[in-house]
């Protein structure tokens, strides 16, 4: 089958990898000059399979007023006249209840654990370890650190429930937390406790995309068309039959749109309107000097919603979820918040470096109101979607690609595909 994939971020590249291994003729079209150069470029780096609860949770709405008044808050909202923003927000508010959040979490955990299995199989393949195949992958475990005793107690009460869903976690008090990760000694007195998950992993998402590109380039049935912009989906009646690009037309039996938030205007002329809005996030990348107080285990500061992941010889610091317009332009005040928080937690880890030396980055994470991605065939024949992973693109990419590949091949999927239906978009 001839398959054209729009987008070479982590979702598009993993989809291409799975479909090429199924024997399809695959063409990937990407407007940037290489893979993983947009939202996948400098994300948080955590493959966080056990922490996939949606942003739309029962306690979120009560926190929003405080967040809006705090310039350093983990979330910002700037209203616009765009009706799509308000449509998304209304659906988000409706999803902020316990029953919806719990159901979504169960579905996402199944997808995440499937993704973990596929990632493990990938890194164990001999060709994945060849030249160009590395992406600083490591199983480092993860600590979610709580500064508030009530929040920690609430997290502890969830352990049994999380265990029933397949998570392997343990609660640590202050002393045990610092004993496990000595780099947290500087905030020891602020720590109420932490939840430790030993199975969590890290990696460089951009390098992962590059690794997949290296591997795919050796397959004669795969074409990677970088620096190529898709201008239109080609239709014949109620069927999508290919792509118009600025480099010529591409015929296809199946078109898969995995272009993140940029997919919305591409799909609009077809009548497909996926409910996506970009959650703008930020990161900095800190070179780790000899003797610096940097964590070996991944750390999430629960109160500030900031993640710290050691990737190779760097510390990736990421956070924020800004519901704003204006593209991926870096708001220096927001990026500076990451610098300030990192210094407060890990002291001299940045060795006096200023913001510009820490490679500030911003990305637009395409999120659905519920947090469930759309994976599968749309209402139009021949048009498939793999969209809406929000901040979990790296974590869920392999599982999403596997799920889509199973559906396309007519195999029984490893997990319930209807949980992520794209037919209603």
C-alpha positions as a printed Julia matrix, in Angstrom:
425×3 Matrix{Float64}:
   0.0    0.0    0.0
   1.26   3.52  -0.83
   1.17   5.62   2.33
   1.94   9.35   2.55
   2.64  10.76   6.03
   2.4   14.49   6.74
   4.89  15.49   9.44
   8.27  14.15  10.55
   8.0   14.81  14.26
   8.18  11.91  16.69
   4.63  10.75  15.9
   5.11  10.89  12.14
   8.52   9.21  12.23
   7.43   6.35  14.48
   4.4    5.85  12.23
   6.68   5.67   9.2
   8.92   3.17  11.0
   6.05   0.84  11.89
   4.42   0.99   8.45
   7.72   0.46   6.62
   8.3   -2.62   8.73
   4.85  -3.84   7.66
   6.0   -3.65   4.05
   4.17  -0.52   2.94
   5.61   1.99   0.46
   6.01   5.06   2.68
   6.6    8.72   1.82
   7.14  11.2    4.66
   6.64  14.89   3.84
   8.08  17.52   6.19
   8.38  21.28   5.72
  11.52  21.52   7.84
  14.93  20.42   6.57
  15.11  17.42   8.89
  13.07  15.27  11.26
  11.96  16.34  14.73
  12.75  20.02  14.27
   9.58  21.5   15.75
   7.61  20.31  18.82
   9.83  17.2   19.11
  13.06  19.18  19.09
  13.74  20.02  22.75
  10.9   18.6   24.79
  11.24  17.41  28.37
  12.91  14.16  27.38
  11.0   12.02  29.88
   9.39   8.82  28.65
   6.89   9.01  31.46
   4.67   5.97  30.99
   3.1    5.93  34.46
   2.27   9.66  34.54
  -0.23  10.23  31.78
  -3.16  11.73  33.71
  -4.76  14.46  31.56
  -4.43  18.16  32.26
  -8.23  18.24  32.52
  -8.52  16.92  36.06
 -11.06  17.54  38.83
  -8.78  19.9   40.77
  -7.55  22.02  37.88
 -10.31  24.63  37.63
  -9.92  25.71  41.27
  -6.22  26.41  40.64
  -6.7   28.42  37.48
  -7.44  31.83  39.15
  -4.23  31.62  41.21
  -2.23  30.56  38.19
  -3.56  33.46  36.14
  -2.43  35.94  38.82
   1.06  34.42  39.2
   3.57  35.5   36.55
   5.6   32.32  37.17
   2.62  29.94  37.2
   2.74  26.63  35.3
  -0.22  27.72  33.17
  -1.07  30.95  31.38
  -4.21  31.81  29.49
  -4.64  34.72  27.14
  -8.12  34.83  25.6
  -8.57  35.67  21.94
 -11.48  36.17  19.58
 -10.75  32.82  17.94
 -13.92  30.67  18.24
 -11.79  27.51  18.07
 -10.05  28.52  21.3
 -13.36  28.92  23.1
 -14.72  25.7   21.63
 -11.65  23.91  22.98
 -11.9   25.6   26.38
 -15.56  24.71  26.82
 -14.81  21.06  26.08
 -11.82  21.21  28.44
 -13.99  22.54  31.28
 -16.54  19.77  30.68
 -13.73  17.19  30.97
 -12.52  18.54  34.33
 -14.31  15.98  36.49
 -13.18  12.88  38.33
 -15.03  10.27  36.26
 -13.8   11.61  32.9
 -10.27  12.08  34.19
 -10.1    8.54  35.63
 -11.46   6.99  32.44
  -9.0    8.96  30.33
  -6.1    7.99  32.58
  -6.95   4.29  32.26
  -7.01   4.54  28.47
  -3.78   6.52  28.31
  -2.0    4.11  30.62
  -2.87   1.2   28.33
  -1.47   3.12  25.38
   1.59   4.2   27.36
   2.46   0.69  28.52
   2.04  -0.59  24.96
   4.34   2.21  23.83
   6.9    1.22  26.49
   6.9   -2.37  25.23
   7.46  -1.25  21.65
  10.21   1.2   22.65
  11.99  -1.54  24.58
  11.8   -3.81  21.55
  13.15  -1.01  19.38
  16.19  -0.2   21.52
  16.99  -3.91  21.75
  17.19  -4.31  17.95
  20.8   -4.63  16.7
  20.3   -2.0   13.98
  19.07   0.51  16.58
  22.52   0.47  18.16
  24.4    1.05  14.91
  25.97   4.35  13.92
  23.34   7.08  13.85
  20.97   4.99  15.95
  21.63   6.41  19.42
  19.43   8.94  21.2
  20.8    8.92  24.78
  18.14   6.47  25.86
  18.36   5.36  29.49
  16.11   3.88  32.16
  16.75   6.29  35.03
  13.51   6.1   37.02
  11.5    9.11  38.09
  10.83  11.01  41.3
   7.73  13.18  41.58
   8.7   15.5   44.43
   6.0   17.06  46.59
   6.59  20.15  48.7
   3.06  20.26  50.09
   2.14  17.61  52.67
  -1.49  17.45  51.56
  -0.48  16.91  47.94
   1.95  14.17  49.01
  -0.71  12.45  51.12
  -3.09  12.55  48.17
  -0.43  11.0   45.92
   0.18   8.24  48.47
  -3.52   7.42  48.58
  -3.44   6.87  44.82
  -0.68   4.26  44.96
  -3.02   1.28  45.3
  -5.21   2.57  42.48
  -2.17   3.16  40.27
  -0.92  -0.35  41.11
  -4.26  -1.8   39.98
  -3.63  -0.16  36.59
  -0.15  -1.68  36.27
   2.09   1.05  37.75
   5.0    0.03  39.99
   5.61   2.88  42.39
   6.63   3.53  45.96
   6.25   6.41  48.4
   9.42   7.9   49.9
   9.71  10.23  52.84
  12.05  13.24  52.84
  15.16  11.35  53.94
  14.6    8.45  51.55
  14.06  10.87  48.67
  17.36  12.66  49.24
  19.16   9.36  49.85
  17.96   8.13  46.46
  18.74  11.43  44.68
  21.41  13.38  46.6
  21.17  16.3   44.15
  17.93  17.26  45.94
  19.77  17.93  49.21
  19.56  21.68  48.64
  15.76  21.64  49.05
  15.66  18.85  51.63
  13.67  20.86  54.19
  11.07  21.77  51.57
  10.35  18.16  50.59
   7.24  16.54  52.06
   7.9   13.3   50.19
   8.1   11.81  46.73
   6.65   9.06  44.57
   9.33   6.93  42.9
   8.75   4.97  39.69
  11.87   2.96  38.77
  10.72   1.96  35.27
  10.59   5.45  33.73
  12.99   6.31  30.89
  14.62   9.3   29.19
  15.94  10.1   25.75
  16.6   12.9   23.29
  13.41  13.09  21.23
  15.06  14.98  18.37
  17.89  12.45  18.15
  15.31   9.67  18.26
  13.65  11.16  15.17
  17.06  11.47  13.49
  17.81   7.83  14.4
  14.59   6.69  12.78
  15.42   8.73   9.67
  18.84   7.04   9.43
  17.24   3.62   9.69
  14.47   4.41   7.2
  16.87   5.82   4.62
  18.23   2.31   4.18
  14.8    1.05   3.09
  14.22   1.39  -0.68
  10.45   1.54  -0.11
  10.76   4.73   2.01
  11.09   8.3    0.71
  11.82  11.15   3.12
  10.94  14.49   1.54
  12.32  17.2    3.83
  12.05  20.9    3.01
   8.71  20.16   1.33
   5.48  21.93   2.24
   2.08  20.25   1.87
  -0.33  22.77   0.38
  -3.46  20.67   0.01
  -4.97  17.22   0.44
  -6.01  15.77  -2.94
  -9.58  14.47  -2.96
 -11.69  12.43  -5.34
 -15.27  12.46  -4.09
 -15.3   11.36  -0.47
 -11.81   9.88  -0.69
  -8.37  11.43  -0.11
  -5.99  10.23  -2.83
  -2.77  12.1   -2.17
  -1.01  15.37  -1.42
  -0.27  18.58  -3.26
   3.13  19.96  -2.24
   5.35  22.81  -3.33
   7.58  20.16  -4.92
   4.85  18.36  -6.86
   1.96  15.98  -6.23
   2.19  12.68  -4.35
  -0.35   9.94  -5.03
  -1.26   7.66  -2.14
  -3.72   4.96  -1.17
  -3.68   6.29   2.4
  -2.72   9.72   3.75
  -1.82   9.98   7.44
  -1.79  13.46   8.95
   0.65  13.71  11.86
   1.67  17.33  11.52
   0.81  18.55  15.02
  -1.03  21.83  15.37
  -0.2   22.69  11.74
  -2.59  19.92  10.71
  -5.63  22.01  11.63
  -5.51  24.45   8.67
  -4.5   21.62   6.32
  -7.58  19.59   7.26
 -10.05  22.47   7.37
 -10.95  22.46   3.62
 -11.98  18.79   3.93
 -14.49  19.54   6.69
 -12.4   17.66   9.24
 -12.01  19.86  12.32
  -9.97  18.1   15.01
 -10.45  19.83  18.34
  -6.8   20.77  18.92
  -5.21  23.72  20.65
  -1.49  24.32  21.16
  -0.24  24.14  24.74
   2.93  26.2   24.54
   5.78  24.75  26.55
   9.36  25.83  27.22
  12.69  24.18  27.9
  16.32  24.96  28.57
  19.26  22.6   28.1
  21.99  22.79  30.73
  25.47  21.33  30.07
  26.5   19.37  33.17
  29.94  20.38  34.36
  32.15  18.09  36.42
  31.11  18.25  40.06
  27.82  20.01  39.34
  24.84  19.09  41.53
  22.73  17.49  38.8
  20.22  14.7   39.29
  20.76  11.23  37.85
  17.12  10.26  38.31
  14.44  12.19  36.43
  12.68  14.65  38.73
   9.29  16.3   38.47
   8.65  19.28  40.76
   4.93  18.68  41.31
   4.07  22.13  42.64
   5.77  24.02  39.83
   5.04  21.45  37.09
   8.67  21.47  35.96
  10.54  18.35  34.84
  14.28  17.7   35.02
  15.8   14.92  32.9
  19.47  14.01  32.51
  19.97  13.33  28.81
  23.54  12.35  28.04
  25.77  15.01  29.56
  23.01  17.64  29.72
  20.08  18.43  31.99
  16.86  19.15  30.13
  14.5   21.39  32.12
  10.98  21.83  30.77
   7.58  23.06  31.81
   4.63  25.43  31.3
   1.32  24.96  29.52
   0.38  28.31  28.03
  -2.98  28.54  26.25
  -2.01  31.48  24.07
  -1.7   32.47  20.44
   1.41  33.72  18.7
   3.26  30.6   17.64
   6.45  29.21  19.12
   8.08  32.59  19.77
  10.1   32.4   22.98
   8.73  34.5   25.84
  11.99  35.23  27.65
  10.21  35.84  30.95
   8.73  32.35  30.82
  12.03  30.75  29.88
  13.77  32.68  32.65
  11.37  31.07  35.14
  12.98  27.72  34.29
  16.42  29.17  34.96
  15.34  30.59  38.32
  13.63  27.36  39.4
  16.61  25.24  38.36
  18.99  27.37  40.4
  16.68  27.16  43.4
  16.6   23.35  43.25
  20.06  22.39  42.03
  22.21  25.33  43.02
  25.31  25.78  40.85
  24.36  23.23  38.2
  24.32  26.0   35.56
  27.71  27.33  36.63
  26.61  30.95  36.22
  25.32  30.53  32.64
  22.72  33.03  31.46
  19.53  32.26  29.56
  21.02  32.59  26.07
  23.72  30.02  26.87
  21.08  27.48  27.9
  19.44  27.1   24.47
  15.95  28.36  25.4
  13.24  26.72  23.32
   9.47  26.85  22.95
   7.18  24.32  21.33
   3.48  24.02  20.54
   2.09  20.75  21.9
  -1.14  19.84  20.04
  -3.65  18.89  22.73
  -7.23  17.68  22.73
  -9.5   18.91  25.55
  -9.71  15.46  27.14
  -6.05  14.52  26.6
  -6.91  11.55  24.35
  -5.12  11.55  20.99
  -6.93  10.77  17.74
  -5.51   7.65  16.09
  -7.17   5.99  13.12
  -9.27   6.57  10.02
 -11.24   9.81   9.72
 -14.69  10.3    8.23
 -13.06  10.58   4.8
 -11.9    7.37   3.19
  -8.16   7.18   2.78
  -7.52   9.89   5.37
  -6.07   8.79   8.72
  -5.07  10.88  11.72
  -2.4   10.45  14.37
  -2.81  13.69  16.3
  -3.41  15.34  19.65
  -0.81  13.85  21.99
  -0.24  17.1   23.88
   2.78  16.87  26.19
   2.92  13.06  25.81
   4.04  12.79  22.19
   7.39  11.15  22.96
   5.84   8.84  25.54
   2.91   7.69  23.38
   4.45   7.81  19.9
   5.52   4.18  19.57
   2.21   2.86  20.89
   0.2    5.22  18.68
   2.15   4.1   15.62
   1.66   0.45  16.54
  -2.08   0.95  17.05
  -2.46   2.72  13.7
  -0.37   0.1   11.89
  -2.53  -2.7   13.32
  -5.73  -0.96  12.21
  -4.36  -0.3    8.73
  -3.28  -3.94   8.35
  -6.59  -5.29   9.62
  -4.95  -6.92  12.63
  -6.55  -7.06  16.05
  -4.9   -4.17  17.94
  -3.03  -4.82  21.17
  -5.33  -2.34  22.95
  -8.85  -1.03  22.33
  -8.58   1.22  19.28
 -12.02   2.74  19.86
 -10.59   4.59  22.86
  -8.73   6.81  20.4
 -11.14   7.0   17.48
 -10.55   9.73  14.91
 -13.87   9.21  13.14
 -15.65  12.03  14.99
 -13.07  14.74  14.2
